[in-house]
């Protein structure tokens, strides 16, 4: 063996794809295994272990055994004894056996310098190559593990990308002239009504009762109110100030402490609890009870309306509840899917995407993604070399 083996790396101007990186890493490990097998796995392991033991001894004593002091001489004696024992214990058929004898000769003198240790290390070079073979195999295994992780991540990303492209292709079949106002008008009328009603509710209802409503929403996945911070919730529940409305508490937070004494139970507590949470309190609005545009599929919109209803009934009048009911009734129309797809297409498709759909470029891209996914799945199913 004339050259030492070092861990390899991909070179080139282009970053390999996850599939290419996985295949290259697998080939690298196979090559590392073949190099070891060419010399005999047990023989390589035995030579590498002997080299590492010898190298460890030299490294341990290089500072202690050089010099002219008594302690330096004692360290030299220890090194020579241990190194001699190591060399004598090696089998005659060990790979690069002569290298260890040459290293022992390099330090077989009464006084050692750093250059003597360098010569000993150089003498061990033929044996070092076997340790390099094992190091390369370990590095190749780690590279393969990393490549497999990246490939698996890419496979998951492809699921999302394929789903997105499929949806775009579906949108490309939409009737862009469809009367989407039949969906938009009921949703806009409801959203406008619930926003007005919720604003009035905040100005008429105690902060304590509002927080009770918000806390109830945590059991309804579609009603996404942010929950009150623990210290603010405790203050509103336990203090008499919780009987005030949220707009009133926000107004009080801007008062001076002396002025606050006339309005609240404790000016200091209100300053600590309310003034520090003004952003949260200002953000409480009707948005978690509004219906997005364009709306989702019929089934999802029905579930959303069903969860909204008890909250809307709590904060708004029957007319607003009727408007919410009208939104739900839209989902049972025969034309709902066509109108919903058209609404999605109008909002989501950019001019570039429409051009790609017209030219067939998105269909080609979808096919390429599916081919990449299939190739990755096949590569990930292959058993890795050990």
C-alpha positions in Angstrom: 0.0 0.0 0.0 1.7 3.2 -1.2 -0.8 5.9 -0.2 -2.7 6.6 2.9 -6.5 6.6 2.6 -8.4 9.7 3.8 -12.1 10.4 4.0 -13.4 11.5 0.6 -15.7 14.3 -0.2 -17.8 15.2 -3.2 -16.3 17.9 -5.4 -17.8 19.8 -8.2 -19.7 23.0 -8.9 -23.2 21.6 -8.5 -24.7 20.4 -5.2 -25.8 16.7 -5.6 -29.5 15.9 -5.2 -30.5 13.9 -2.1 -30.8 10.8 -4.3 -27.3 11.4 -5.8 -25.9 12.0 -2.4 -27.4 8.8 -1.0 -26.1 6.7 -3.9 -22.7 8.3 -3.6 -22.5 7.7 0.2 -23.6 4.1 -0.3 -20.9 3.6 -2.9 -18.3 5.3 -0.7 -19.1 2.8 2.1 -19.0 -0.1 -0.3 -15.5 1.0 -1.5 -14.3 1.4 2.1 -15.5 -2.1 2.9 -13.8 -3.5 -0.3 -10.5 -1.9 0.6 -10.6 -3.5 4.0 -11.6 -6.9 2.7 -8.7 -6.8 0.1 -6.3 -6.9 3.1 -8.5 -9.1 5.3 -10.8 -7.5 7.8 -9.3 -9.1 10.9 -5.7 -8.3 9.8 -6.6 -4.6 9.2 -8.3 -4.3 12.6 -5.3 -5.9 14.3 -2.8 -3.6 12.6 -4.9 -0.5 13.2 -5.3 -1.3 16.9 -1.5 -1.9 17.2 -0.8 1.4 15.5 -3.3 3.4 17.7 -1.7 1.9 20.8 1.8 2.8 19.7 0.7 6.3 18.6 -1.1 6.9 21.9 2.1 6.0 23.8 4.2 8.4 21.7 1.7 11.2 22.1 1.5 10.6 25.9 5.2 10.8 26.4 6.4 13.3 23.9 6.5 16.1 26.4 7.4 14.1 29.5 10.3 12.1 28.0 12.2 14.8 26.2 14.8 16.8 28.1 17.7 16.2 30.5 16.0 16.2 33.9 15.5 13.3 36.3 11.8 13.2 35.7 12.4 13.2 31.9 14.7 10.3 32.2 12.2 8.4 34.3 9.5 9.0 31.8 11.8 7.8 29.0 12.4 4.6 30.9 8.7 4.1 31.2 8.1 4.8 27.5 10.8 2.5 26.4 9.6 -0.3 28.6 6.0 0.0 27.5 6.8 0.4 23.8 9.2 -2.6 23.9 6.5 -4.7 25.5 4.0 -3.6 22.9 6.3 -4.4 20.0 7.3 -7.8 21.4 3.6 -8.8 21.9 2.8 -8.2 18.2 2.5 -11.3 16.0 5.1 -11.9 13.3 2.5 -11.9 10.5 1.0 -8.5 11.6 0.5 -6.1 8.7 3.4 -3.6 8.6 5.1 -5.5 11.5 8.5 -4.0 10.6 7.2 -0.4 11.1 6.9 -1.0 14.9 10.5 -2.3 15.1 11.6 0.8 13.2 9.6 3.1 15.6 11.2 1.3 18.6 14.7 1.9 17.1 13.9 5.6 16.7 13.4 6.0 20.5 16.0 3.5 21.6 18.5 6.0 23.0 19.3 7.5 26.4 18.1 11.0 25.6 15.1 11.9 23.4 14.2 15.0 21.5 11.0 15.9 19.7 12.7 15.0 16.4 13.1 11.4 17.7 9.4 11.2 18.3 8.8 12.6 14.8 11.0 9.9 13.4 9.1 7.3 15.4 5.8 8.6 14.0 7.2 8.5 10.5 8.4 5.0 11.0 4.8 4.0 11.9 3.4 5.4 8.7 3.0 2.0 6.9 0.8 0.8 9.9 -1.1 4.1 10.1 -2.6 3.4 6.7 -4.6 0.5 8.2 -6.1 2.8 10.9 -6.9 5.2 8.0 -8.9 2.4 6.4 -11.1 2.0 9.5 -11.4 5.7 9.9 -12.6 6.0 6.3 -15.2 3.3 6.8 -16.5 5.0 9.9 -16.7 8.3 8.2 -18.4 6.7 5.2 -21.0 5.1 7.6 -21.7 8.5 9.1 -22.0 10.1 5.7 -24.5 7.4 4.7 -26.6 8.0 7.8 -26.6 11.7 7.0 -27.5 11.2 3.4 -30.3 8.8 4.3 -31.7 11.4 6.7 -31.6 14.1 4.0 -33.2 11.7 1.5 -36.0 10.8 3.9 -36.6 14.5 4.6 -36.8 15.2 0.9 -39.3 12.4 0.4 -41.5 14.0 3.0 -41.1 17.4 1.3 -42.1 15.8 -2.0 -45.4 14.7 -0.5 -46.3 18.4 0.1 -44.9 19.6 -3.2 -46.9 16.9 -5.2 -50.0 17.8 -3.2 -49.5 21.5 -4.0 -49.0 20.8 -7.7 -52.0 18.5 -7.9 -54.1 21.3 -6.3 -52.8 23.8 -8.8 -53.6 21.5 -11.7 -57.1 21.0 -10.2 -57.5 24.7 -10.0 -56.5 25.0 -13.6 -59.7 23.2 -14.5 -61.8 25.7 -12.6 -64.5 27.8 -14.3 -63.1 31.3 -13.7 -66.4 32.8 -14.9 -68.4 30.9 -12.3 -70.7 33.1 -10.1 -68.5 33.0 -7.0 -70.5 35.8 -5.5 -73.1 33.2 -4.5 -70.5 32.1 -1.9 -68.7 35.4 -1.3 -71.8 37.5 -0.5 -73.1 35.3 2.4 -69.6 35.0 3.9 -68.9 38.8 3.7 -72.3 39.6 5.2 -71.7 37.2 8.1 -68.1 38.4 8.7 -69.3 42.1 8.8 -72.1 41.3 11.2 -69.9 39.2 13.6 -67.2 41.8 13.7 -69.7 44.5 14.7 -71.3 42.3 17.2 -68.1 41.2 18.8 -66.9 44.8 19.2 -70.2 45.7 21.0 -69.8 42.6 23.1 -66.4 43.7 24.3 -67.7 47.1 25.3 -70.7 45.7 27.2 -69.3 42.5 28.8 -67.0 42.2 31.8 -63.4 41.1 31.2 -64.1 38.1 33.4 -66.9 36.9 31.2 -64.9 37.5 28.1 -62.1 35.4 29.5 -64.5 32.7 30.3 -65.6 32.7 26.6 -62.0 32.6 25.4 -61.0 29.7 27.7 -64.0 27.7 26.5 -62.7 28.0 22.9 -59.7 25.8 23.7 -61.9 22.8 23.3 -62.9 23.9 19.8 -60.1 23.5 17.2 -61.7 25.8 14.7 -62.2 28.7 17.2 -58.6 29.9 17.5 -58.7 32.6 20.2 -55.4 33.1 22.0 -55.7 32.1 25.6 -55.2 34.7 28.3 -51.7 34.8 30.0 -51.9 33.1 33.4 -51.2 36.1 35.5 -53.7 38.3 33.7 -56.3 35.5 33.9 -55.8 35.2 37.6 -56.1 39.0 38.1 -59.3 39.2 36.1 -60.9 36.2 37.9 -59.9 37.3 41.5 -59.9 41.1 41.4 -63.0 43.3 41.5 -61.5 45.0 38.5 -62.5 41.9 36.5 -66.0 43.3 36.4 -64.8 46.2 34.2 -64.8 45.7 30.4 -61.6 45.2 28.5 -61.7 48.6 26.9 -62.1 50.1 30.3 -59.1 48.2 31.7 -57.0 49.4 28.7 -58.1 53.0 29.4 -57.2 52.6 33.1 -53.7 51.3 32.2 -52.9 54.8 30.7 -54.0 56.6 33.9 -51.5 57.8 36.5 -51.4 55.8 39.7 -52.9 58.7 41.7 -55.8 58.9 39.3 -56.2 55.1 39.2 -56.9 55.0 42.9 -60.3 56.4 42.3 -61.3 53.7 39.8 -59.7 50.3 40.6 -59.0 48.1 43.6 -55.2 48.4 43.4 -53.4 50.8 41.0 -50.1 48.9 41.4 -51.7 45.5 40.6 -53.5 46.9 37.5 -50.2 48.4 36.3 -48.4 45.1 36.7 -51.1 42.9 35.2 -52.8 45.0 32.5 -50.3 47.6 31.4 -47.8 44.8 30.6 -50.4 42.9 28.6 -51.9 45.7 26.4 -50.8 44.0 23.2 -52.7 40.8 24.1 -55.8 42.7 25.2 -55.8 44.9 22.1 -55.6 41.8 19.9 -58.9 40.3 21.2 -61.3 40.6 18.3 -63.8 38.7 16.2 -61.3 37.3 13.6 -61.3 33.7 15.2 -65.1 33.7 14.4 -64.8 34.9 10.8 -64.9 32.7 7.7 -61.9 33.0 5.4 -62.1 33.8 1.8 -61.9 31.7 -0.3 -63.6 29.1 1.9 -62.4 25.6 2.4 -64.0 22.4 1.3 -67.7 21.9 2.1 -67.1 19.4 4.9 -64.5 21.5 6.7 -66.7 24.6 6.4 -69.6 22.8 7.9 -67.5 21.7 10.9 -66.2 25.3 11.3 -69.7 26.7 11.3 -70.9 24.1 13.8 -68.1 25.1 16.2 -68.6 28.8 15.7 -72.4 28.7 16.4 -72.4 28.6 20.2 -69.8 31.4 20.4 -71.7 33.6 17.9 -74.9 33.0 19.8 -73.2 34.2 22.9 -71.8 37.4 21.5 -74.3 38.4 18.7 -78.0 38.6 18.0 -80.2 36.1 16.2 -79.8 37.9 12.9 -76.0 37.3 13.0 -76.6 33.6 13.8 -78.9 33.4 10.8 -76.2 34.8 8.6 -73.8 32.1 9.9 -76.5 29.5 9.2 -76.8 30.9 5.6 -73.0 30.3 5.1 -73.6 26.7 6.2 -76.5 26.2 3.8 -74.2 27.2 0.9 -72.2 24.0 1.5 -75.2 21.9 0.6 -75.7 23.4 -2.8 -74.9 21.2 -5.8 -72.7 23.9 -7.2 -70.6 24.4 -4.0 -67.5 22.5 -5.1 -67.5 24.2 -8.5 -67.8 27.6 -7.0 -65.3 26.9 -4.2 -62.7 25.7 -6.7 -63.3 28.7 -8.9 -62.9 31.0 -5.9 -59.7 29.3 -4.9 -58.4 29.6 -8.5 -59.1 33.3 -8.7 -57.3 34.0 -5.5 -54.5 31.6 -5.6 -53.4 31.3 -9.2 -50.8 33.8 -10.2 -50.5 34.9 -13.8 -47.3 32.9 -14.1 -49.1 29.8 -12.8 -51.9 30.2 -15.2 -49.4 30.5 -18.0 -47.7 27.3 -16.8 -51.0 25.5 -16.7 -51.9 26.6 -20.2 -48.6 25.4 -21.5 -48.6 22.1 -19.7 -45.5 23.0 -17.7 -47.1 22.2 -14.4 -48.2 18.8 -15.6 -44.6 18.1 -16.6 -43.3 19.4 -13.2 -45.8 17.2 -11.4 -44.6 14.1 -13.3 -41.0 15.0 -12.6 -41.7 15.3 -8.8 -43.5 11.9 -8.9 -40.5 10.3 -10.6 -38.1 11.8 -8.1 -40.3 10.5 -5.2 -40.4 7.0 -6.7 -36.6 6.9 -7.2 -36.1 8.1 -3.6 -38.5 5.6 -2.2 -36.7 2.8 -4.1 -33.3 4.0 -2.9 -34.4 4.2 0.7 -35.7 0.6 0.6 -32.3 -0.7 -0.4 -30.4 -2.3 2.5 -27.3 -0.3 3.3 -23.8 -2.0 3.5 -22.6 -2.6 7.0 
